């Protein structure tokens, strides 16, 4: 029976913002946490700050083979490649999980090539900041965030429960389960589409003088317009079908409103605005009051 | 020489969120402030809280004729109508100003029918909250906001300076001047377009369960999706040409990004994202650090 407890050694593969934050949270809870990552300076930093107990930049079979829970924090293609090349070093019976922002295109390929005696239970910690790197890692990013577990038919009840438990002990506000399909539709809309909107809005105008007049509206809509292009482009491609669907859905609604304004269809515009106001109020009821929610 | 000083009596016409906030700020500065508004309960509230010295719901020629500075906080069409019907009661040499969110369609018609011995200097206090009514009025809404004065060839240097001074004493973060045309383009983009985006995004999905998964991205983009449909529709119509232009501009950029994703044009996507990140960073440098800017 694989249960998550402090006897399980945890290996973070990819010591960046999320990997470092997982490391900090788990080390603080008393877990033995190691790291495998490309950058020696990331390891040095993490050792110095006590985020990890040990670390290496080399794919060392003996090192890897010590661990019971492996958390992959790599770009999706690198993750798949890593499993293809190195999965033989993973301890038999180990559990592996991830933090990848898209699911179908990661979980199915990996599960299809993975050894029978190792289980991959995918998850998406919906946490992050517009900064990157282990130097910005902090376990506090989990506090107001959602953790999504995305099991498939290949996952066991044990594996799923262990992964949910991981989300709980990390301190996420909520731990939920979705299929990879539901996850990708959700993320395509709530996260990827919104970033596309923010970016498109941000690049509309040449003039820098707009900064002088900007009110809260523009600032709110472009807060997420600072974007790591390599990571986001890769995630977009890996969820392309869903993302394009969501973009087209948004375009359709936007166009309906635009044409209603053009022909001054007041009843329709009012209907859309009232629906919007109603739906938005649902958020206020659900969310604990954030002093920054003006 | 018309100068703004405490001997000038101020009349607020339309005692709502903005009118009430102007009243509070000016009364606290020692001005004599009166109000003319439709709702007796608004007047009662304002008298009780000491926002105004006196008020009436009736168009009373003697009452109106006492005032030196008239601040109109009415819906645009109502404002124009009011001037048409009641301008003869305004004291000779008085200065009138407003808070209307669009300029060309307000300032030119009003100036063209206004008496020669009364000056209308238009302004737009870019402040507001998603709530309405005098009970929500507070002079603190001016603190981090921009005040735009929109003079025309019919305005005098005195009138412009008095209006700028008004913005300064009300406590706005900045007082700037734009032509009505520049203002309408700016507001069409920064405020009206952004509200159209937020509303369109908000009405995309039926499912209430999205609330459960919402991260900061969606919340940021829909913060302004709560919208007073009467006021906003009227303002949209009165700036329709500019708003439609800005909506089409945004649609174009959004479509470019969408098609680049569809054909996996990585160099173009990266270019757009890097430009967006660069432009967004300009905001952070310009704005004093807001603890709520995550």
Interface residues (C-beta under 8 A of the other chain):
Chain A: X126 X129 X145 X146 X148 X174 X176 X186 X189 X190 X191 X193 X194 X195 X196 X197 X198 X199 X200 X201 X202 X203 X204 X205 X208 X210 X211 X212 X213 X214 X215 X216 X217 X218 X219 X220 X221 X222 X223 X224 X225 X226 X227 X229 X230 X232 X233 X236 X237 X240 X243 X244 X246 X247 X248 X249 X250 X251 X253 X254 X255 X256 X257 X258 X261 X262 X264 X266 X269 X270 X272 X273 X274 X275 X276 X277 X279 X280 X281 X282 X283 X286 X287 X291 X292 X293 X294
Chain B: X126 X129 X145 X146 X148 X174 X176 X186 X189 X190 X191 X193 X194 X195 X196 X197 X198 X199 X200 X201 X202 X203 X204 X205 X208 X210 X211 X212 X213 X214 X215 X216 X217 X218 X219 X220 X221 X222 X223 X224 X225 X226 X227 X229 X230 X232 X233 X236 X237 X240 X243 X244 X246 X247 X248 X249 X250 X251 X253 X254 X255 X256 X257 X258 X261 X262 X264 X266 X269 X270 X272 X273 X274 X275 X276 X277 X279 X280 X281 X282 X283 X286 X287 X291 X292 X293 X294
